[in-house]
Amino acid sequence: MADIGWARSRGDRAEGQGLRRGAWYRVVENTPKDYVVLDVHHVEIRIPKGDVEIRNERPNAWSVVREPHVVCPGCHARTVVPEGRKDAKCHECGRSYAIDWKDSG
């Protein structure tokens, strides 16, 4: 199945609906209405579009949640890294990704 897009919580707004801060979720349906349907751990959830940031491509860098906490773009594991590191290897999935320090989602 081709990806429609990816979405994550915009601030605190979607966290009350089950989204984790910094984690990206696959868009299942992007309706012309005011909501988007996301795959949140194999459960389809409707989230108001104003509560999420949506992008077309799957993220390929760690998301900074609260410095120095980061979220793996591959498996959503969280870890702490020293500020200023350019990349990190995930202790859960074993993959390495760049750290996008300007992206503090």
Secondary structure, 3 states (H helix, E strand, C coil): CCCCCEEEECCCCCHHHCCCCCCCEEEEEECCCCEEEEEECCEEEEEEHHHEEEECCCCCEEEEEECCEEECCCCCCEEECCCCCCEEECCCCCCEEEEEEEEEC
